[in-house]
Amino acid sequence: MKRIISIVILSGLCTAGCIGDSPYDPQAKCGTPTNLMFEKTNNRISWSFISMGEGYYEVQYGEQGFSLGKGTTVVTNKNFYNLPLYKDNKYDLYVRKNCGTANGRSHWAGPVTVLAGITTTCVKPEYATYSKTTSSVNSSVFDATVTWENDGVSAYETV
């Protein structure tokens, strides 16, 4: 009889002391961002501002289905971020607040799965070529014609 009572008491103590103590289920002291929205016209993610002291937001994004920790992470002190994305690609977006040393980080909000409306990243042109024409008067003066395949992107700068 003493064994049965001991087992019941021990399992009761473990149950009472183990709930919420797991490092895999931490209680975030920092508020999690809400109302995640995506504006397709400029690839902007935005969320409701959290007024929980100082800190900044972390945005993590990647191709649809990526694992957290494997995406691209950027930081901002605003409640929006214009993402450098490729048109017609699907992405998963997550946001969390970093409230500093005392309060740590919030849980990740998301994912929000989006289809990028425009290309807002710097795209290296394909098949770039140039031709050079020198002046007959001064060989150090020349004109160059640069051509490339633009894949539908219209904002290039030549330097």
C-alpha positions as CSV (number, residue, x, y, z in Angstrom):
1,M,0.0,0.0,0.0
2,K,2.9,2.4,0.8
3,R,4.3,1.8,-2.7
4,I,1.1,2.7,-4.4
5,I,0.7,5.9,-2.4
6,S,4.4,6.9,-3.1
7,I,3.9,6.4,-6.8
8,V,0.7,8.5,-6.8
9,I,2.4,11.3,-4.9
10,L,5.5,11.3,-7.1
11,S,3.5,11.4,-10.3
12,G,1.3,14.2,-8.9
13,L,4.4,16.2,-8.0
14,C,5.9,15.8,-11.4
15,T,2.6,16.8,-13.1
16,A,2.3,19.9,-11.0
17,G,5.9,20.9,-11.3
18,C,6.4,20.1,-15.0
19,I,3.5,22.0,-16.6
20,G,4.9,25.1,-18.4
21,D,8.5,24.4,-17.4
22,S,9.5,22.9,-20.7
23,P,12.2,24.9,-22.6
24,Y,10.2,24.0,-25.8
25,D,7.2,25.9,-24.6
26,P,8.6,29.2,-23.3
27,Q,6.2,31.9,-22.2
28,A,7.1,35.0,-24.3
29,K,7.2,38.2,-22.2
30,C,7.2,40.2,-25.5
31,G,4.0,40.7,-27.4
32,T,3.6,38.8,-30.7
33,P,2.8,41.0,-33.7
34,T,-0.8,40.7,-35.0
35,N,-2.7,41.6,-38.1
36,L,0.0,40.7,-40.6
37,M,-0.9,42.1,-44.1
38,F,0.8,42.0,-47.4
39,E,0.6,44.7,-50.1
40,K,1.2,43.1,-53.4
41,T,1.8,46.4,-55.3
42,N,5.0,47.1,-53.5
43,N,5.8,43.7,-51.7
44,R,5.3,45.3,-48.3
45,I,4.5,43.3,-45.2
46,S,3.0,45.3,-42.3
47,W,1.6,44.4,-38.8
48,S,0.0,46.1,-35.8
49,F,2.5,48.1,-33.8
50,I,3.4,46.7,-30.3
51,S,4.1,49.3,-27.7
52,M,6.0,47.1,-25.4
53,G,9.0,49.2,-24.7
54,E,12.1,49.5,-26.8
55,G,13.2,47.0,-29.4
56,Y,12.8,46.2,-33.0
57,Y,11.0,43.7,-35.3
58,E,12.6,40.7,-37.1
59,V,11.1,39.7,-40.4
60,Q,12.0,36.3,-41.8
61,Y,11.0,35.2,-45.3
62,G,11.8,32.5,-47.8
63,E,10.3,30.4,-50.5
64,Q,7.0,28.9,-49.6
65,G,7.5,26.0,-47.2
66,F,10.9,27.0,-45.8
67,S,11.8,26.2,-42.2
68,L,12.2,29.0,-39.7
69,G,15.8,29.7,-39.1
70,K,16.6,28.8,-42.8
71,G,15.1,32.0,-44.3
72,T,16.4,35.5,-44.8
73,T,16.1,37.6,-41.7
74,V,16.0,41.4,-41.7
75,V,15.4,43.9,-38.9
76,T,13.4,47.1,-38.7
77,N,12.2,49.5,-36.0
78,K,9.0,50.2,-38.0
79,N,5.9,48.1,-38.3
80,F,6.4,47.4,-42.0
81,Y,9.1,46.3,-44.3
82,N,9.4,46.4,-48.1
83,L,10.7,43.0,-49.1
84,P,13.1,42.3,-52.0
85,L,11.1,39.7,-53.9
86,Y,10.8,38.2,-57.4
87,K,7.5,38.7,-59.2
88,D,5.2,35.6,-59.4
89,N,7.2,33.7,-56.7
90,K,5.5,32.4,-53.6
91,Y,6.9,33.3,-50.2
92,D,6.2,32.6,-46.5
93,L,6.6,35.6,-44.3
94,Y,7.0,35.7,-40.5
95,V,7.4,38.6,-38.0
96,R,8.4,38.7,-34.3
97,K,9.3,41.5,-31.9
98,N,12.6,41.7,-30.1
99,C,12.0,43.5,-26.8
100,G,15.6,43.5,-25.6
101,T,17.5,41.6,-23.0
102,A,14.9,41.8,-20.2
103,N,11.8,40.6,-22.1
104,G,13.4,38.7,-25.0
105,R,11.7,37.9,-28.2
106,S,8.0,37.3,-29.0
107,H,6.7,34.2,-30.7
108,W,6.8,34.3,-34.5
109,A,3.6,35.5,-36.1
110,G,2.8,33.8,-39.4
111,P,3.4,32.4,-41.8
112,V,1.6,34.6,-44.3
113,T,2.0,32.9,-47.7
114,V,2.1,35.5,-50.5
115,L,2.5,35.7,-54.3
116,A,4.9,38.6,-55.1
117,G,3.2,41.2,-57.4
118,I,6.4,42.8,-58.7
119,T,10.1,42.3,-58.7
120,T,11.7,44.5,-56.0
121,T,15.1,42.9,-55.8
122,C,18.2,43.8,-57.7
123,V,18.2,41.3,-60.6
124,K,21.5,40.8,-62.4
125,P,20.9,41.1,-66.2
126,E,21.5,38.0,-68.3
127,Y,23.7,37.9,-71.4
128,A,25.2,41.3,-70.9
129,T,27.5,42.4,-73.8
130,Y,29.1,45.6,-74.9
131,S,30.8,47.0,-78.0
132,K,33.4,49.8,-77.8
133,T,34.1,52.4,-80.5
134,T,37.2,54.5,-80.2
135,S,37.6,58.0,-81.5
136,S,39.8,58.4,-84.5
137,V,41.2,61.7,-83.0
138,N,42.0,60.6,-79.5
139,S,42.3,56.9,-78.7
140,S,41.5,57.3,-75.0
141,V,38.0,58.6,-75.8
142,F,35.5,56.0,-76.7
143,D,31.8,55.2,-76.8
144,A,30.4,51.9,-75.6
145,T,27.1,50.3,-76.3
146,V,25.8,47.9,-73.6
147,T,23.0,45.4,-74.2
148,W,21.4,42.7,-72.1
149,E,18.4,40.5,-71.8
150,N,16.1,42.0,-69.2
151,D,13.6,39.3,-68.4
152,G,10.8,41.9,-68.1
153,V,12.6,44.1,-65.6
154,S,12.8,47.7,-66.7
155,A,14.9,49.4,-64.0
156,Y,18.6,49.0,-64.8
157,E,21.4,51.4,-64.2
158,T,24.7,51.4,-66.2
159,V,27.9,52.7,-64.7
